[in-house]
Amino acid sequence: MDRAKVFVTQEVTTANYGPAEQWGDVTFLSVSEVSHVPNSLHNAKLVHTIRERLREFRADLDYVAPSGSPVITGLVFAILRERTSRFNILKWNARDGAYSCIKIDIMGEGRVY
């Protein structure tokens, strides 16, 4: 059986992603931030890179771990929504130093599955 993957929205150099490895193989989707420059080639490349890395995403098996910029996280979910309405989201709990999983179907009125 294939091992799950954890798609981290943006790598933050000061974060420890070791606890995410308990959920699957970690794949980083971005290291950079979006540009505020209109018609930015950087933004086009950033979205393209995120799309390419998400090609392997399997909604029934894999996880999204929001990290870093909320703008990048929003882009990741917008891109994934083109393919699925179900998400396994890893939520970080700093107090416990661990992730917990929230499984949600946004088309099922926010129903947790």
C-alpha positions as CSV (number, residue, x, y, z in Angstrom):
1,M,0.0,0.0,0.0
2,D,1.2,3.5,-0.8
3,R,2.3,5.7,2.0
4,A,0.3,8.9,2.6
5,K,1.9,12.3,1.8
6,V,1.7,15.4,3.8
7,F,1.6,18.5,1.6
8,V,3.0,21.4,3.6
9,T,1.7,24.6,2.1
10,Q,4.9,26.7,2.7
11,E,8.2,25.7,4.3
12,V,9.2,27.9,7.2
13,T,12.8,27.5,8.1
14,T,12.2,27.9,11.8
15,A,9.5,25.2,11.9
16,N,10.1,21.5,12.9
17,Y,8.1,19.3,10.5
18,G,9.2,16.1,12.1
19,P,5.8,15.5,13.8
20,A,4.2,15.7,10.3
21,E,6.2,12.7,9.2
22,Q,4.1,10.5,11.5
23,W,1.2,11.1,9.0
24,G,3.2,10.5,5.8
25,D,6.0,11.6,3.6
26,V,6.4,15.4,3.7
27,T,6.3,17.4,0.4
28,F,6.7,21.2,0.5
29,L,4.6,23.1,-1.9
30,S,6.4,26.5,-1.6
31,V,9.2,28.4,0.0
32,S,8.5,31.8,-1.3
33,E,5.8,34.4,-0.7
34,V,3.5,35.9,-3.4
35,S,4.5,39.2,-5.0
36,H,2.5,42.4,-4.8
37,V,3.6,43.4,-8.3
38,P,0.8,43.4,-10.9
39,N,1.3,40.7,-13.6
40,S,4.1,39.2,-11.6
41,L,6.0,36.4,-13.4
42,H,7.0,35.2,-9.9
43,N,3.3,34.6,-9.0
44,A,2.7,32.7,-12.2
45,K,5.7,30.5,-11.5
46,L,4.6,30.0,-7.9
47,V,1.1,28.9,-8.9
48,H,2.6,26.6,-11.6
49,T,5.0,25.0,-9.1
50,I,2.2,24.4,-6.5
51,R,0.0,22.9,-9.3
52,E,2.8,20.5,-10.4
53,R,3.5,19.4,-6.8
54,L,-0.2,18.8,-6.1
55,R,-0.5,16.4,-9.1
56,E,0.3,13.6,-6.8
57,F,-2.3,14.6,-4.2
58,R,-4.9,11.8,-3.4
59,A,-7.8,13.2,-1.4
60,D,-8.7,9.9,0.1
61,L,-5.2,9.3,1.5
62,D,-3.1,12.5,1.7
63,Y,-3.0,15.5,4.1
64,V,-2.6,19.2,3.8
65,A,-0.6,20.9,6.6
66,P,-1.1,24.6,6.5
67,S,2.1,26.4,7.3
68,G,3.5,29.9,6.7
69,S,1.6,32.5,4.7
70,P,-2.2,32.3,4.8
71,V,-2.2,33.6,1.2
72,I,-0.2,30.5,0.1
73,T,-2.5,28.3,2.1
74,G,-5.5,29.9,0.4
75,L,-3.9,29.3,-3.0
76,V,-3.3,25.6,-2.2
77,F,-6.9,25.0,-1.2
78,A,-8.2,26.9,-4.2
79,I,-6.1,24.7,-6.5
80,L,-7.1,21.5,-4.8
81,R,-10.8,22.5,-4.9
82,E,-10.7,22.3,-8.6
83,R,-10.3,18.5,-8.1
84,T,-12.0,17.6,-4.8
85,S,-14.2,18.9,-2.0
86,R,-12.8,16.5,0.6
87,F,-9.7,17.4,2.6
88,N,-7.6,15.8,5.3
89,I,-6.2,18.8,7.1
90,L,-3.4,18.5,9.7
91,K,-3.9,21.1,12.5
92,W,-0.9,21.9,14.6
93,N,-1.3,22.1,18.3
94,A,1.7,24.0,19.8
95,R,0.8,23.1,23.3
96,D,0.9,19.3,22.6
97,G,3.6,19.6,19.9
98,A,1.6,17.4,17.6
99,Y,-0.8,17.4,14.7
100,S,-4.4,16.3,14.7
101,C,-6.4,15.5,11.6
102,I,-9.6,17.2,10.6
103,K,-11.4,15.4,7.7
104,I,-13.9,17.8,6.1
105,D,-16.1,17.8,3.0
106,I,-16.8,21.4,2.1
107,M,-19.6,20.4,-0.3
108,G,-21.3,18.4,2.4
109,E,-22.1,21.5,4.4
110,G,-18.9,21.3,6.3
111,R,-19.6,17.7,7.3
112,V,-16.7,16.1,9.0
113,Y,-16.2,12.5,7.7
